[in-house]
Amino acid sequence: MAVNGSCSYVEVHNCVLNGVSTALSESSSICSDLREISETEVMNSTSCTFDDLFDPIEESWHHCDNMLQTSDNKIHVANSLMDVDQDPRKRLYFADGRRKVDYVLVYHYRKRSFVRGSPSQHRLSTISNGSYPLGVEEKDPVGGKDEPVEVVVDVGLPDPADGEKIMIREEFEGNLKDAGLEIERDKENKTHGQAFIRLHAPWQVLSREAEFLKIKVPTKKSYELREDKGLAATMNELWRKLNQPFQPKVPHQEQEQSRTKFLSHCFSRDKLHLYNINSKDTFFDNATRGRIVYEILRRTACARTCQTMGISTLIANGVYDSAFPLHDGDFRPTGQAEGKNDRQLLHDEWARYGAFYKYQPVDLIRKYFGEKIGLYFAWLGVYTQLLMPASVVGIIVFFYGWATVETNIPSQEMCDEDQNFTMCPLCDRACDYWHLSTACGTARASHLFDNPATVFFAIFMSLWAAMFLEHWKRRQISLNYSWDLTGMEEEEEHPRPKYETILLQKRQSKKKNKKNKNETGHEKLTWRDRLPGYFINISSILFMFGVTCSAVFSVIIYRITISALMAMSPDPEVKSNVRVTVTATAVIINLVVILILDEIYGMVAAWLTELEIPKTETNFEERLILKAFLLKFMNAYAPIFYVAFFKGRFAGRPGDYVYVFNDYRMEECAPGGCLIELCIQLSIIMLGKQLIQNNIFEIGIPKLKKLCRTLKDKERDPKEIVEQPGRRQQWHLDYDLEPFDGLTPEYMEMIIQFGFVSLFVASFPLAPLFALLNNIIEIRLDAKKFVTELRRPDAVRAKDIGIWYNILSGLGKFSVIINAFVISFTSDFIPRLVYQYIYSETGTMHGFINHTLSYFNVSNFKPGTVPSISSLGKDITVCRYKDYREPPWSNEAYQFSKQYWSVLAARLGFVILFQNLVITMSMLVAWVIPDVPKNISEQLKKEKTLLVDVFLNEEKEKLQLIQSLFSKDLTQDQQDEVQVSDQTSLPLQETNPGPVLSAPSPGSTAPRTRPRAASFSQFTRQMSMSPRSDITQHTAV
């Protein structure tokens, strides 16, 4: 049946077609002929034919390796569609319905031509493409007629790049089979499309890799956890009953709440009797199976074709499109009585907005997605829970300001029209003098956030940040214990694809160099190779900082110009709303600029990290996080820093203002202070960023991508076979989902939010409340995205959240400094204290506004800056402005007064006192709260002791078994020796000549003593008793 190998190269195509057609016509049934012929002979003849005849185009016959292979090295070819009546759970298995699909590889293929024909012609195409022939004609289930099918004959010369990819795939998949994986592929029955390769890891591979990876599994040994007694037990029981309505209905979590704890130990093939293995197919869960297969994929090399290692490199080079583990079926309930799968449980109890009041099933999340994603959602849950007390305190502070606004003396003085404080113009020429009482609304609003309770709230939030970090450390250690991550060693990582590519280029360039031609050794990239990348990184980051500052400065110019233009308007209503209009529009512009630059900076950070050529994915991720955080932190907080610490500080004074472009005066703070403007800026940016970027973008962008991908698929060749959606397999459904891009965007938005909550919280006490409301939605939004819209990520082990904890800790310490300066320099808290306890005659706040306003003689205005038209009359000789300066009648007119230096000293002293007090209290909190919970440390010690006992008992049992076997052998040897001595002591004439110990005859049925191999312990033990006799006995045996 093999194709004749004597065909010439000119007749190659006709020879192949005629040869295969002849082979098919030799029998009425292709299956009966295939059974009669040895599989090895078919494979040899087929490969020989292709090697001899098709060397110039051997890439086009890449399916030859799949055809009729032996049972030890075979790739099954299956239909890509499922039957209508097929159990949906069978979507997760091979065509035989027994072997589970642990991983899927996807690549794109393209064929030259296609024809339509009968099933008899279809058998030719399936053999040509390497698929297993069906052996019977496909009949229409109703009419019994032949069903026309699309037949692809791959006889054209492929593209050279495609041929190289085919060779790489053949080698890679061959290496996977050598590693023990079992492979199944689809029939390629279209002109082009995606081909799916399913991988299954049998028990031998799973057990081997689990031992290599040191995966901890539960043993049969268990113990009862210590129960609380007395008041603690009563309080725990009460708390459990109160929390019962908020617990998700997850069977796995209910088992975790039992008082029985099974010991865990690293898996070992030598200790299978220690584990409770009910079924080898279900002993390792799907996430663990996927992680094991991914480890094999990551370390499998293609040394012969492309000198690369790992599936990541092959995906980067376009050999494969993607690789992913499968979801556990559909997330929609199927109504089966057997129960829900883990994906359905996660969807119903976690990924629905209706479950917002429930705790997260963290253990189930970890079981399904792995430890790294489980830790992220656990951290997000802890952060959201601790925002509740912060929100309550912030609401109390806000209502305190609202309740005391009527009794606030400075606000009353500003709103008192009888005081008649005539203020200097806010701009040159166009602006008029104005009364301070017109800013009454701003003063009253400022008191809502600038009151004595704000200082308490700033101290509370600083301690809250320290408590949050300590609580997370305890929670993290508890999760490590319950997830069997204690003592986990860091796994060796393989190099990234780009690192391997650059390293290969360096090796090739050295081989071409004659001087280094004979040099051998392990090449690696040095700092000289990375120096250009470092230089571009530093210069680019500085340039991006400049871009951010330029954007802030542009908004400042906008505010100044719009203020001047609106002040020149003849409409009095427009003039009265200048400050509100300019502030609101400027903040919205800032928000839009921040959102745009955020997306740009994310791409720039990834590009800059690639230039550094990190070796491993961990190094790449850490460097990317650091760059992205620096750029996005600068982008989000630059406008807020300007309002908090720079606005109004460099504006000058009447008669000596600072100008921009020689025409526009620098802007000043509102009469009520800059704190109210800081509050507006912070609230709009925080809320807008959370609403637009964190929610709308996360919902809208994935749906837009999915829509574009669907439209792109519809624009393909309409003659292709369109699969019915109801019959598609699970790997087709998962391939249509978005790939998982990592947790960096999820962490980043929460870290930026943590900065809004902690850094400038003194100016906006309601920030924790809005963060809490956002996070309640964010948790369910992320859960829905992970369960329904993303492919299943690889289960990655991790003990902590990595570099994000260091960033959180740095932000917590930085928030102490920022809040100290906000209270001291942005708010009026320190000037009020100084006035009340030093300058007030009555010890009250009466007269505070007059104390903070300085005098200016209007005759000292520069020419051209005096208001052209004044509605307050021409008899104004003195105007007031907010500053601590000497009056014009003083010898040091318009110089800083003693009050200014007193207030400045008090502000600096408060900064030092606040920082030291809060940092000391934070350190005290960290010292009081232990990192490891007491019950966890006790259970760890107990488990170590129990494991030692288990292994000691096992060794004792082995020793007893050896001793019992040795005693039996010793008894048998002594009996044999006695028989031999008796036989030799008989008279010579009574014994037959011959050997004493003769072998039994072939037909004899006498029992034969089987010698046993003595262990070293047996020799040593017997030699200590009787050396000479023992040696004789063992020699005889």
Solvent accessible surface area in square Angstrom, and as a share of the most:
residue,aa,sasa,rsa
1,M,79,0.35
2,A,57,0.44
3,V,24,0.14
4,N,97,0.50
5,G,48,0.46
6,S,92,0.59
7,C,28,0.17
8,S,55,0.35
9,Y,128,0.49
10,V,138,0.79
11,E,99,0.45
12,V,8,0.05
13,H,77,0.34
14,N,98,0.50
15,C,14,0.08
16,V,11,0.06
17,L,62,0.31
18,N,94,0.48
19,G,19,0.18
20,V,22,0.12
21,S,51,0.33
22,T,78,0.45
23,A,8,0.06
24,L,38,0.19
25,S,88,0.57
26,E,106,0.48
27,S,28,0.18
28,S,119,0.77
29,S,39,0.25
30,I,5,0.02
31,C,27,0.16
32,S,42,0.27
33,D,22,0.11
34,L,19,0.10
35,R,189,0.69
36,E,141,0.63
37,I,49,0.25
38,S,52,0.33
39,E,86,0.39
40,T,70,0.41
41,E,110,0.49
42,V,18,0.10
43,M,36,0.16
44,N,88,0.45
45,S,31,0.20
46,T,18,0.11
47,S,39,0.25
48,C,70,0.42
49,T,8,0.05
50,F,32,0.13
51,D,78,0.40
52,D,89,0.46
53,L,16,0.08
54,F,1,0.00
55,D,85,0.44
56,P,87,0.55
57,I,12,0.06
58,E,74,0.33
59,E,47,0.21
60,S,5,0.03
61,W,19,0.07
62,H,24,0.11
63,H,5,0.02
64,C,21,0.13
65,D,50,0.26
66,N,10,0.05
67,M,27,0.12
68,L,19,0.10
69,Q,16,0.07
70,T,44,0.26
71,S,78,0.51
72,D,139,0.72
73,N,71,0.36
74,K,78,0.33
75,I,8,0.04
76,H,57,0.26
77,V,27,0.15
78,A,11,0.09
79,N,83,0.43
80,S,16,0.10
81,L,38,0.19
82,M,8,0.04
83,D,96,0.50
84,V,115,0.66
85,D,140,0.73
86,Q,50,0.22
87,D,42,0.22
88,P,53,0.33
89,R,115,0.42
90,K,82,0.35
91,R,32,0.12
92,L,26,0.13
93,Y,58,0.22
94,F,6,0.03
95,A,78,0.61
96,D,57,0.29
97,G,19,0.18
98,R,174,0.63
99,R,42,0.15
100,K,34,0.14
101,V,7,0.04
102,D,8,0.04
103,Y,1,0.00
104,V,0,0.00
105,L,0,0.00
106,V,0,0.00
107,Y,3,0.01
108,H,70,0.31
109,Y,17,0.07
110,R,161,0.59
111,K,15,0.06
112,R,137,0.50
113,S,53,0.34
114,F,63,0.26
115,V,81,0.47
116,R,145,0.53
117,G,16,0.16
118,S,42,0.27
119,P,6,0.04
120,S,52,0.33
121,Q,93,0.41
122,H,16,0.07
123,R,49,0.18
124,L,36,0.18
125,S,3,0.02
126,T,7,0.04
127,I,20,0.10
128,S,22,0.14
129,N,8,0.04
130,G,1,0.01
131,S,6,0.04
132,Y,116,0.44
133,P,3,0.02
134,L,74,0.37
135,G,6,0.06
136,V,111,0.64
137,E,75,0.33
138,E,52,0.23
139,K,107,0.45
140,D,53,0.27
141,P,128,0.81
142,V,139,0.80
143,G,49,0.47
144,G,39,0.37
145,K,151,0.64
146,D,64,0.33
147,E,80,0.36
148,P,98,0.62
149,V,26,0.15
150,E,3,0.01
151,V,3,0.02
152,V,3,0.02
153,V,30,0.17
154,D,15,0.08
155,V,51,0.29
156,G,18,0.18
157,L,113,0.56
158,P,37,0.23
159,D,66,0.34
160,P,114,0.72
161,A,53,0.41
162,D,60,0.31
163,G,1,0.01
164,E,97,0.44
165,K,60,0.26
166,I,12,0.06
167,M,62,0.28
168,I,10,0.05
169,R,19,0.07
170,E,60,0.27
171,E,21,0.09
172,F,0,0.00
173,E,7,0.03
174,G,22,0.21
175,N,46,0.24
176,L,0,0.00
177,K,28,0.12
178,D,122,0.63
179,A,26,0.20
180,G,26,0.25
181,L,5,0.02
182,E,55,0.25
183,I,1,0.00
184,E,2,0.01
185,R,17,0.06
186,D,11,0.06
187,K,34,0.14
188,E,11,0.05
189,N,47,0.24
190,K,41,0.17
191,T,12,0.07
192,H,25,0.11
193,G,2,0.02
194,Q,44,0.20
195,A,5,0.04
196,F,9,0.04
197,I,0,0.00
198,R,1,0.00
199,L,0,0.00
200,H,17,0.07
201,A,0,0.00
202,P,25,0.16
203,W,37,0.13
204,Q,124,0.55
205,V,4,0.02
206,L,1,0.01
207,S,5,0.03
208,R,59,0.21
209,E,0,0.00
210,A,0,0.00
211,E,52,0.23
212,F,118,0.49
213,L,23,0.12
214,K,101,0.43
215,I,13,0.06
216,K,64,0.27
217,V,10,0.06
218,P,75,0.47
219,T,8,0.05
220,K,116,0.49
221,K,85,0.36
222,S,41,0.27
223,Y,21,0.08
224,E,106,0.48
225,L,38,0.19
226,R,177,0.64
227,E,108,0.49
228,D,67,0.35
229,K,176,0.74
230,G,56,0.54
231,L,138,0.69
232,A,54,0.41
233,A,33,0.26
234,T,85,0.49
235,M,105,0.47
236,N,76,0.39
237,E,72,0.32
238,L,93,0.46
239,W,156,0.55
240,R,121,0.44
241,K,123,0.52
242,L,104,0.52
243,N,17,0.09
244,Q,102,0.45
245,P,87,0.55
246,F,88,0.37
247,Q,42,0.19
248,P,6,0.04
249,K,147,0.62
250,V,0,0.00
251,P,74,0.46
252,H,51,0.23
253,Q,30,0.13
254,E,110,0.49
255,Q,129,0.57
256,E,89,0.40
257,Q,108,0.48
258,S,54,0.35
259,R,105,0.38
260,T,53,0.31
261,K,41,0.17
262,F,95,0.40
263,L,0,0.00
264,S,16,0.10
265,H,45,0.20
266,C,39,0.23
267,F,3,0.01
268,S,19,0.12
269,R,102,0.37
270,D,119,0.62
271,K,53,0.22
272,L,63,0.31
273,H,102,0.46
274,L,25,0.13
275,Y,3,0.01
276,N,84,0.43
277,I,45,0.23
278,N,134,0.69
279,S,45,0.29
280,K,105,0.44
281,D,96,0.49
282,T,97,0.56
283,F,41,0.17
284,F,6,0.02
285,D,51,0.27
286,N,43,0.22
287,A,10,0.08
288,T,23,0.14
289,R,6,0.02
290,G,4,0.04
291,R,18,0.06
292,I,0,0.00
293,V,0,0.00
294,Y,44,0.17
295,E,16,0.07
296,I,1,0.01
297,L,0,0.00
298,R,45,0.17
299,R,89,0.32
300,T,15,0.09
301,A,34,0.27
302,C,1,0.01
303,A,73,0.56
304,R,169,0.62
305,T,37,0.22
306,C,25,0.15
307,Q,117,0.52
308,T,19,0.11
309,M,68,0.30
310,G,4,0.04
311,I,3,0.01
312,S,48,0.31
313,T,3,0.02
314,L,1,0.00
315,I,59,0.30
316,A,68,0.53
317,N,75,0.39
318,G,33,0.31
319,V,4,0.02
320,Y,2,0.01
321,D,61,0.32
322,S,13,0.09
323,A,22,0.17
324,F,6,0.03
325,P,10,0.06
326,L,10,0.05
327,H,0,0.00
328,D,13,0.07
329,G,9,0.08
330,D,41,0.21
331,F,32,0.14
332,R,138,0.50
333,P,84,0.53
334,T,69,0.40
335,G,78,0.75
336,Q,60,0.27
337,A,107,0.83
338,E,124,0.56
339,G,48,0.47
340,K,101,0.43
341,N,47,0.24
342,D,28,0.14
343,R,9,0.03
344,Q,7,0.03
345,L,24,0.12
346,L,0,0.00
347,H,27,0.12
348,D,20,0.10
349,E,20,0.09
350,W,0,0.00
351,A,1,0.01
352,R,97,0.35
353,Y,100,0.38
354,G,42,0.40
355,A,1,0.00
356,F,116,0.48
357,Y,106,0.40
358,K,27,0.11
359,Y,74,0.28
360,Q,21,0.09
361,P,1,0.01
362,V,16,0.09
363,D,31,0.16
364,L,2,0.01
365,I,0,0.00
366,R,67,0.24
367,K,59,0.25
368,Y,2,0.01
369,F,1,0.00
370,G,2,0.02
371,E,14,0.06
372,K,69,0.29
373,I,6,0.03
374,G,0,0.00
375,L,1,0.01
376,Y,0,0.00
377,F,0,0.00
378,A,3,0.03
379,W,1,0.00
380,L,0,0.00
381,G,10,0.10
382,V,8,0.05
383,Y,1,0.00
384,T,8,0.05
385,Q,77,0.34
386,L,33,0.16
387,L,0,0.00
388,M,99,0.44
389,P,61,0.38
390,A,0,0.00
391,S,4,0.02
392,V,86,0.49
393,V,26,0.15
394,G,0,0.00
395,I,55,0.28
396,I,108,0.55
397,V,4,0.02
398,F,44,0.18
399,F,107,0.45
400,Y,94,0.36
401,G,0,0.00
402,W,156,0.55
403,A,68,0.53
404,T,35,0.20
405,V,13,0.07
406,E,102,0.46
407,T,98,0.57
408,N,21,0.11
409,I,38,0.19
410,P,8,0.05
411,S,5,0.03
412,Q,87,0.39
413,E,20,0.09
414,M,14,0.06
415,C,34,0.20
416,D,52,0.27
417,E,136,0.61
418,D,129,0.67
419,Q,77,0.34
420,N,95,0.49
421,F,20,0.08
422,T,23,0.13
423,M,11,0.05
424,C,8,0.05
425,P,7,0.04
426,L,85,0.42
427,C,21,0.13
428,D,27,0.14
429,R,142,0.52
430,A,31,0.24
431,C,17,0.10
432,D,39,0.20
433,Y,19,0.07
434,W,46,0.16
435,H,56,0.25
436,L,6,0.03
437,S,24,0.16
438,T,104,0.61
439,A,12,0.09
440,C,32,0.19
441,G,52,0.50
442,T,42,0.24
443,A,6,0.05
444,R,84,0.31
445,A,35,0.27
446,S,7,0.04
447,H,10,0.04
448,L,33,0.17
449,F,20,0.08
450,D,5,0.03
451,N,2,0.01
452,P,79,0.49
453,A,20,0.15
454,T,7,0.04
455,V,18,0.10
456,F,121,0.50
457,F,0,0.00
458,A,0,0.00
459,I,39,0.20
460,F,52,0.22
461,M,2,0.01
462,S,4,0.03
463,L,28,0.14
464,W,11,0.04
465,A,1,0.01
466,A,17,0.13
467,M,86,0.38
468,F,0,0.00
469,L,17,0.08
470,E,12,0.06
471,H,73,0.33
472,W,0,0.00
473,K,49,0.21
474,R,63,0.23
475,R,86,0.31
476,Q,24,0.11
477,I,41,0.21
478,S,27,0.18
479,L,5,0.02
480,N,14,0.07
481,Y,17,0.06
482,S,50,0.32
483,W,5,0.02
484,D,36,0.19
485,L,3,0.01
486,T,40,0.23
487,G,68,0.66
488,M,40,0.18
489,E,107,0.48
490,E,169,0.76
491,E,66,0.30
492,E,153,0.69
493,E,56,0.25
494,H,50,0.23
495,P,39,0.25
496,R,21,0.08
497,P,19,0.12
498,K,77,0.33
499,Y,8,0.03
500,E,31,0.14
501,T,57,0.33
502,I,43,0.22
503,L,16,0.08
504,L,45,0.22
505,Q,104,0.46
506,K,42,0.18
507,R,87,0.32
508,Q,88,0.39
509,S,64,0.41
510,K,65,0.28
511,K,146,0.62
512,K,169,0.72
513,N,65,0.33
514,K,177,0.75
515,K,177,0.75
516,N,35,0.18
517,K,144,0.61
518,N,140,0.72
519,E,111,0.50
520,T,134,0.78
521,G,64,0.61
522,H,149,0.67
523,E,42,0.19
524,K,124,0.53
525,L,10,0.05
526,T,52,0.30
527,W,150,0.53
528,R,163,0.60
529,D,51,0.26
530,R,35,0.13
531,L,93,0.47
532,P,81,0.51
533,G,5,0.05
534,Y,75,0.29
535,F,145,0.60
536,I,61,0.31
537,N,6,0.03
538,I,113,0.57
539,S,51,0.33
540,S,18,0.12
541,I,29,0.15
542,L,114,0.57
543,F,131,0.55
544,M,27,0.12
545,F,56,0.23
546,G,35,0.34
547,V,46,0.26
548,T,2,0.01
549,C,66,0.39
550,S,66,0.42
551,A,22,0.17
552,V,19,0.11
553,F,92,0.39
554,S,65,0.42
555,V,9,0.05
556,I,12,0.06
557,I,36,0.18
558,Y,61,0.23
559,R,10,0.04
560,I,12,0.06
561,T,31,0.18
562,I,46,0.23
563,S,37,0.24
564,A,23,0.18
565,L,106,0.53
566,M,32,0.14
567,A,12,0.09
568,M,114,0.51
569,S,25,0.16
570,P,131,0.82
571,D,62,0.32
572,P,102,0.64
573,E,118,0.53
574,V,48,0.28
575,K,91,0.38
576,S,87,0.56
577,N,66,0.34
578,V,24,0.14
579,R,76,0.28
580,V,110,0.63
581,T,53,0.31
582,V,8,0.05
583,T,10,0.06
584,A,37,0.29
585,T,47,0.27
586,A,0,0.00
587,V,0,0.00
588,I,94,0.48
589,I,65,0.33
590,N,9,0.05
591,L,14,0.07
592,V,74,0.43
593,V,41,0.24
594,I,3,0.02
595,L,17,0.09
596,I,97,0.49
597,L,20,0.10
598,D,2,0.01
599,E,85,0.38
600,I,71,0.36
601,Y,1,0.00
602,G,24,0.23
603,M,131,0.59
604,V,24,0.14
605,A,0,0.00
606,A,36,0.28
607,W,133,0.47
608,L,0,0.00
609,T,0,0.00
610,E,45,0.20
611,L,42,0.21
612,E,13,0.06
613,I,14,0.07
614,P,1,0.01
615,K,87,0.37
616,T,19,0.11
617,E,89,0.40
618,T,58,0.34
619,N,58,0.30
620,F,27,0.11
621,E,49,0.22
622,E,74,0.33
623,R,76,0.28
624,L,31,0.15
625,I,3,0.02
626,L,86,0.43
627,K,16,0.07
628,A,6,0.04
629,F,22,0.09
630,L,75,0.37
631,L,1,0.00
632,K,36,0.15
633,F,37,0.15
634,M,58,0.26
635,N,3,0.02
636,A,0,0.00
637,Y,2,0.01
638,A,14,0.11
639,P,5,0.03
640,I,0,0.00
641,F,41,0.17
642,Y,27,0.10
643,V,4,0.02
644,A,1,0.01
645,F,42,0.18
646,F,103,0.43
647,K,5,0.02
648,G,33,0.32
649,R,97,0.35
650,F,125,0.52
651,A,3,0.02
652,G,38,0.37
653,R,49,0.18
654,P,2,0.01
655,G,16,0.15
656,D,72,0.38
657,Y,23,0.09
658,V,71,0.41
659,Y,72,0.28
660,V,16,0.09
661,F,135,0.56
662,N,139,0.71
663,D,105,0.54
664,Y,76,0.29
665,R,23,0.08
666,M,41,0.18
667,E,28,0.13
668,E,59,0.27
669,C,36,0.21
670,A,3,0.03
671,P,27,0.17
672,G,11,0.10
673,G,9,0.09
674,C,5,0.03
675,L,4,0.02
676,I,17,0.08
677,E,8,0.04
678,L,0,0.00
679,C,7,0.04
680,I,60,0.31
681,Q,3,0.01
682,L,0,0.00
683,S,18,0.12
684,I,53,0.27
685,I,0,0.00
686,M,0,0.00
687,L,64,0.32
688,G,12,0.11
689,K,11,0.05
690,Q,9,0.04
691,L,108,0.54
692,I,54,0.28
693,Q,26,0.12
694,N,4,0.02
695,N,19,0.10
696,I,95,0.48
697,F,63,0.26
698,E,25,0.11
699,I,70,0.36
700,G,25,0.24
701,I,74,0.37
702,P,22,0.14
703,K,115,0.49
704,L,111,0.55
705,K,102,0.43
706,K,104,0.44
707,L,98,0.49
708,C,82,0.49
709,R,70,0.26
710,T,58,0.34
711,L,90,0.45
712,K,134,0.57
713,D,66,0.34
714,K,152,0.65
715,E,144,0.65
716,R,81,0.29
717,D,51,0.26
718,P,123,0.77
719,K,126,0.53
720,E,23,0.10
721,I,66,0.33
722,V,126,0.72
723,E,40,0.18
724,Q,101,0.45
725,P,110,0.69
726,G,59,0.57
727,R,60,0.22
728,R,54,0.20
729,Q,13,0.06
730,Q,2,0.01
731,W,5,0.02
732,H,9,0.04
733,L,54,0.27
734,D,0,0.00
735,Y,42,0.16
736,D,40,0.21
737,L,20,0.10
738,E,25,0.11
739,P,62,0.39
740,F,63,0.26
741,D,122,0.63
742,G,28,0.27
743,L,8,0.04
744,T,22,0.13
745,P,74,0.47
746,E,11,0.05
747,Y,9,0.03
748,M,8,0.03
749,E,21,0.09
750,M,0,0.00
751,I,1,0.00
752,I,5,0.03
753,Q,3,0.01
754,F,0,0.00
755,G,0,0.00
756,F,4,0.02
757,V,0,0.00
758,S,1,0.01
759,L,0,0.00
760,F,0,0.00
761,V,0,0.00
762,A,1,0.00
763,S,0,0.00
764,F,9,0.04
765,P,0,0.00
766,L,28,0.14
767,A,0,0.00
768,P,0,0.00
769,L,44,0.22
770,F,61,0.25
771,A,0,0.00
772,L,19,0.09
773,L,91,0.45
774,N,10,0.05
775,N,0,0.00
776,I,49,0.25
777,I,84,0.43
778,E,0,0.00
779,I,12,0.06
780,R,8,0.03
781,L,11,0.06
782,D,0,0.00
783,A,0,0.00
784,K,70,0.30
785,K,22,0.09
786,F,2,0.01
787,V,0,0.00
788,T,15,0.09
789,E,41,0.18
790,L,18,0.09
791,R,28,0.10
792,R,10,0.04
793,P,8,0.05
794,D,37,0.19
795,A,10,0.08
796,V,68,0.39
797,R,40,0.15
798,A,17,0.13
799,K,74,0.31
800,D,70,0.36
801,I,13,0.06
802,G,38,0.37
803,I,35,0.18
804,W,8,0.03
805,Y,50,0.19
806,N,99,0.51
807,I,17,0.08
808,L,0,0.00
809,S,25,0.16
810,G,38,0.37
811,L,9,0.04
812,G,9,0.08
813,K,133,0.56
814,F,72,0.30
815,S,1,0.01
816,V,5,0.03
817,I,67,0.34
818,I,10,0.05
819,N,1,0.00
820,A,0,0.00
821,F,68,0.28
822,V,1,0.00
823,I,3,0.02
824,S,0,0.00
825,F,40,0.17
826,T,8,0.05
827,S,7,0.05
828,D,23,0.12
829,F,32,0.13
830,I,5,0.03
831,P,5,0.03
832,R,41,0.15
833,L,66,0.33
834,V,9,0.05
835,Y,19,0.07
836,Q,53,0.23
837,Y,163,0.62
838,I,112,0.57
839,Y,65,0.25
840,S,17,0.11
841,E,174,0.78
842,T,104,0.61
843,G,37,0.35
844,T,51,0.29
845,M,26,0.12
846,H,112,0.50
847,G,30,0.29
848,F,5,0.02
849,I,13,0.07
850,N,72,0.37
851,H,41,0.18
852,T,8,0.05
853,L,14,0.07
854,S,5,0.03
855,Y,70,0.27
856,F,1,0.00
857,N,50,0.26
858,V,26,0.15
859,S,88,0.57
860,N,68,0.35
861,F,23,0.10
862,K,98,0.41
863,P,133,0.83
864,G,45,0.43
865,T,20,0.11
866,V,72,0.41
867,P,14,0.09
868,S,93,0.60
869,I,148,0.75
870,S,38,0.24
871,S,98,0.63
872,L,59,0.29
873,G,31,0.30
874,K,208,0.88
875,D,118,0.61
876,I,33,0.17
877,T,89,0.52
878,V,52,0.30
879,C,0,0.00
880,R,20,0.07
881,Y,20,0.07
882,K,94,0.40
883,D,35,0.18
884,Y,26,0.10
885,R,46,0.17
886,E,40,0.18
887,P,29,0.18
888,P,29,0.18
889,W,169,0.59
890,S,34,0.22
891,N,160,0.82
892,E,112,0.50
893,A,35,0.27
894,Y,18,0.07
895,Q,103,0.46
896,F,77,0.32
897,S,10,0.06
898,K,163,0.69
899,Q,55,0.24
900,Y,56,0.21
901,W,142,0.50
902,S,38,0.25
903,V,4,0.02
904,L,45,0.23
905,A,64,0.50
906,A,36,0.28
907,R,36,0.13
908,L,86,0.43
909,G,38,0.36
910,F,31,0.13
911,V,8,0.05
912,I,110,0.56
913,L,118,0.59
914,F,4,0.02
915,Q,39,0.17
916,N,86,0.44
917,L,82,0.41
918,V,0,0.00
919,I,74,0.37
920,T,87,0.50
921,M,67,0.30
922,S,21,0.14
923,M,131,0.58
924,L,100,0.50
925,V,26,0.15
926,A,41,0.32
927,W,203,0.71
928,V,92,0.53
929,I,41,0.21
930,P,75,0.47
931,D,59,0.30
932,V,60,0.34
933,P,13,0.08
934,K,151,0.64
935,N,80,0.41
936,I,13,0.07
937,S,35,0.23
938,E,65,0.29
939,Q,32,0.14
940,L,47,0.23
941,K,143,0.61
942,K,92,0.39
943,E,23,0.10
944,K,141,0.60
945,T,80,0.47
946,L,32,0.16
947,L,36,0.18
948,V,83,0.48
949,D,60,0.31
950,V,27,0.15
951,F,53,0.22
952,L,96,0.48
953,N,79,0.40
954,E,18,0.08
955,E,99,0.44
956,K,121,0.51
957,E,115,0.52
958,K,99,0.42
959,L,89,0.44
960,Q,118,0.52
961,L,109,0.54
962,I,66,0.33
963,Q,81,0.36
964,S,47,0.30
965,L,65,0.32
966,F,14,0.06
967,S,56,0.36
968,K,136,0.58
969,D,32,0.17
970,L,40,0.20
971,T,72,0.42
972,Q,74,0.33
973,D,28,0.14
974,Q,87,0.38
975,Q,95,0.42
976,D,50,0.26
977,E,73,0.33
978,V,87,0.50
979,Q,109,0.48
980,V,45,0.26
981,S,60,0.39
982,D,80,0.42
983,Q,90,0.40
984,T,86,0.50
985,S,88,0.57
986,L,92,0.46
987,P,59,0.37
988,L,156,0.78
989,Q,152,0.68
990,E,118,0.53
991,T,48,0.28
992,N,136,0.70
993,P,136,0.86
994,G,55,0.53
995,P,103,0.65
996,V,76,0.44
997,L,141,0.70
998,S,83,0.54
999,A,91,0.70
1000,P,72,0.45
1001,S,67,0.44
1002,P,144,0.90
1003,G,71,0.68
1004,S,49,0.32
1005,T,134,0.78
1006,A,59,0.46
1007,P,135,0.85
1008,R,203,0.74
1009,T,83,0.48
1010,R,185,0.67
1011,P,86,0.54
1012,R,120,0.44
1013,A,104,0.81
1014,A,36,0.28
1015,S,43,0.28
1016,F,165,0.69
1017,S,46,0.30
1018,Q,15,0.07
1019,F,75,0.31
1020,T,59,0.34
1021,R,73,0.27
1022,Q,15,0.06
1023,M,86,0.38
1024,S,92,0.59
1025,M,134,0.60
1026,S,47,0.30
1027,P,70,0.44
1028,R,206,0.75
1029,S,48,0.31
1030,D,5,0.02
1031,I,96,0.49
1032,T,83,0.48
1033,Q,26,0.11
1034,H,44,0.20
1035,T,110,0.64
1036,A,81,0.63
1037,V,77,0.44
